Amino acid sequence: MISIRSELMRDITQREALLDEAFGMDRHEKTCERLREGRMPARGLSLIADDQGLVVGTVRLWHIAIKVEAALLLGPLAVATSHQARGIGGRLMRAALNRAASQGYSAIILVGDKDYYARFGFSTNMTTGIDLPGPVDRHRFLGLELVTGTLSQQSGMVLPTGDFTGARTRVAAKTRLSPIARAA
């Protein structure tokens, strides 16, 4: 039985291999990667499809901003070739969208297959005034408003926000200091 759960540190190697399989070794060259590189995914919004300990699907959401409006970038979403056409991608999407909504996020953007993502409410109509920091096929640049008016009234460049990788390490190191060292 396949379960959808939060991503764990132990999943990283399998997740990366799955993404290489799904998108190829040049996946790090894509425009959306500029928004993700050096950043941590949004807390609680990295999900794994698990088949008895095997990572067979993944989706992550990342903090972004359009001018001053906070939003999320979805991606990548991938399902192992061996597990495709079983509804796993749809289950990952619904879980990610539900979690984002329950955490109070107002909008999500992505670059992906228009026909696939339309069933979840994504549309090119939501991204007409928004730009990415690099080349993008406008027919694949989609948005979803979790709060009406959030994207459709925005214009400008999408910017990365959120924690940098290593930020948790620095925080954890500070919390290990003795009370005397912290006071110094």
C-alpha positions as CSV (number, residue, x, y, z in Angstrom):
1,M,0.0,0.0,0.0
2,I,1.3,3.4,-0.9
3,S,1.2,6.1,1.7
4,I,1.7,9.9,1.4
5,R,3.8,11.3,4.2
6,S,6.2,14.1,5.0
7,E,9.6,13.8,3.6
8,L,12.4,12.6,5.9
9,M,16.1,13.1,5.8
10,R,16.5,9.4,4.9
11,D,14.4,10.0,1.7
12,I,16.8,12.4,0.1
13,T,19.0,9.9,-1.8
14,Q,16.0,8.1,-3.2
15,R,14.2,11.3,-4.0
16,E,17.1,12.7,-5.9
17,A,17.5,9.5,-7.9
18,L,13.7,9.6,-8.7
19,L,14.0,13.3,-9.9
20,D,17.0,12.4,-12.1
21,E,15.0,9.6,-13.6
22,A,12.0,11.8,-14.2
23,F,13.7,15.0,-15.4
24,G,17.2,14.1,-16.5
25,M,20.5,15.2,-15.3
26,D,20.0,18.7,-16.7
27,R,17.0,19.4,-14.4
28,H,19.2,21.8,-12.4
29,E,19.4,24.1,-15.4
30,K,15.7,25.1,-15.4
31,T,14.5,28.5,-14.4
32,C,12.5,27.3,-11.4
33,E,15.7,25.9,-10.0
34,R,17.0,29.5,-9.7
35,L,14.1,30.0,-7.2
36,R,14.9,26.8,-5.2
37,E,18.7,26.7,-5.2
38,G,20.2,27.3,-1.8
39,R,16.8,27.3,-0.1
40,M,14.9,25.0,2.2
41,P,11.4,23.9,1.0
42,A,8.5,25.3,3.0
43,R,8.1,23.6,6.3
44,G,5.6,20.7,6.2
45,L,5.2,20.9,2.4
46,S,7.7,18.3,1.2
47,L,5.8,15.1,0.6
48,I,6.8,11.6,-0.4
49,A,4.8,8.7,-1.8
50,D,6.1,5.7,0.1
51,D,5.7,2.1,-1.1
52,Q,7.0,-0.1,1.8
53,G,10.0,2.1,2.3
54,L,10.6,2.9,-1.3
55,V,10.2,6.5,-2.5
56,V,8.0,6.3,-5.5
57,G,6.8,9.9,-5.7
58,T,7.7,13.4,-4.5
59,V,6.4,16.9,-4.4
60,R,7.8,20.0,-2.7
61,L,6.6,23.6,-2.2
62,W,8.9,26.6,-1.8
63,H,8.5,30.1,-0.4
64,I,8.4,32.9,-3.0
65,A,7.2,36.4,-3.2
66,I,5.7,38.6,-5.9
67,K,6.4,42.1,-4.9
68,V,5.2,41.9,-1.3
69,E,2.7,39.0,-1.7
70,A,3.9,35.7,-0.2
71,A,3.1,32.6,-2.2
72,L,4.5,29.2,-3.0
73,L,6.3,27.6,-5.9
74,L,5.3,23.9,-6.5
75,G,7.8,21.5,-7.9
76,P,9.1,19.3,-8.8
77,L,6.3,16.7,-8.8
78,A,7.5,13.3,-9.9
79,V,6.4,9.6,-9.8
80,A,8.6,6.7,-10.5
81,T,8.1,5.1,-13.9
82,S,7.3,1.8,-12.2
83,H,4.4,3.4,-10.3
84,Q,2.8,5.8,-12.9
85,A,-0.9,5.6,-13.9
86,R,-1.9,4.7,-10.3
87,G,-3.1,8.1,-9.2
88,I,0.0,8.8,-7.0
89,G,0.7,12.1,-8.6
90,G,-2.9,13.2,-8.0
91,R,-2.7,12.1,-4.4
92,L,0.5,14.0,-3.8
93,M,-1.0,17.1,-5.4
94,R,-4.2,17.0,-3.3
95,A,-2.2,16.4,-0.1
96,A,0.2,19.3,-0.9
97,L,-2.6,21.7,-1.9
98,N,-4.6,20.8,1.3
99,R,-1.6,21.3,3.5
100,A,-0.8,24.6,1.8
101,A,-4.4,25.8,2.3
102,S,-4.5,24.7,5.9
103,Q,-1.3,26.5,6.6
104,G,-2.9,29.7,5.3
105,Y,-1.0,30.2,2.0
106,S,-2.9,32.2,-0.6
107,A,-1.4,31.2,-3.9
108,I,0.7,28.6,-5.7
109,I,2.6,28.9,-9.0
110,L,4.4,26.2,-11.1
111,V,5.8,25.5,-14.5
112,G,4.3,22.3,-15.8
113,D,1.8,20.5,-18.1
114,K,-1.3,22.7,-18.5
115,D,-3.6,19.8,-19.1
116,Y,-2.4,17.8,-16.1
117,Y,-2.5,20.7,-13.6
118,A,-5.8,22.2,-14.8
119,R,-7.7,19.4,-13.0
120,F,-6.3,20.9,-9.7
121,G,-7.4,24.4,-10.7
122,F,-4.2,25.8,-12.1
123,S,-4.4,28.2,-15.0
124,T,-2.3,30.5,-17.2
125,N,-4.8,33.2,-16.5
126,M,-3.4,33.6,-13.0
127,T,0.2,34.3,-14.2
128,T,-0.3,36.9,-17.0
129,G,1.3,39.7,-15.0
130,I,4.0,37.7,-13.3
131,D,7.5,36.9,-14.5
132,L,10.1,34.4,-13.6
133,P,13.9,35.1,-13.4
134,G,14.7,33.3,-16.6
135,P,13.1,31.9,-19.7
136,V,9.8,30.2,-19.3
137,D,7.2,28.8,-21.7
138,R,4.2,31.0,-20.9
139,H,1.8,28.1,-21.8
140,R,3.3,26.1,-19.0
141,F,3.5,28.9,-16.4
142,L,0.4,28.3,-14.2
143,G,-1.1,29.6,-11.0
144,L,-3.7,28.7,-8.4
145,E,-5.4,31.1,-6.1
146,L,-6.2,29.7,-2.7
147,V,-7.5,33.1,-1.8
148,T,-9.4,34.9,-4.6
149,G,-7.5,37.8,-6.1
150,T,-4.1,36.9,-4.8
151,L,-2.4,36.2,-8.2
152,S,-4.7,37.8,-10.7
153,Q,-4.0,41.2,-9.3
154,Q,-0.3,40.8,-9.0
155,S,2.4,41.9,-11.4
156,G,6.2,41.7,-11.2
157,M,9.1,39.3,-10.8
158,V,8.8,36.2,-8.7
159,L,11.6,36.2,-6.0
160,P,12.8,33.4,-3.8
161,T,12.2,33.7,-0.1
162,G,12.4,31.3,2.8
163,D,15.2,29.8,4.8
164,F,18.6,29.2,3.2
165,T,20.1,25.7,3.4
166,G,22.2,25.5,6.4
167,A,20.0,27.9,8.4
168,R,18.7,25.0,10.6
169,T,22.3,24.0,11.3
170,R,23.2,27.5,12.5
171,V,20.1,27.6,14.7
172,A,20.8,24.1,16.1
173,A,24.4,25.1,16.9
174,K,23.1,28.1,18.8
175,T,20.7,26.1,20.9
176,R,23.5,23.7,21.9
177,L,25.5,26.5,23.5
178,S,25.5,26.7,27.2
179,P,23.6,29.6,28.9
180,I,26.9,31.3,29.7
181,A,28.1,31.0,26.1
182,R,24.8,32.4,24.8
183,A,25.0,35.3,27.1
184,A,28.5,36.3,25.9
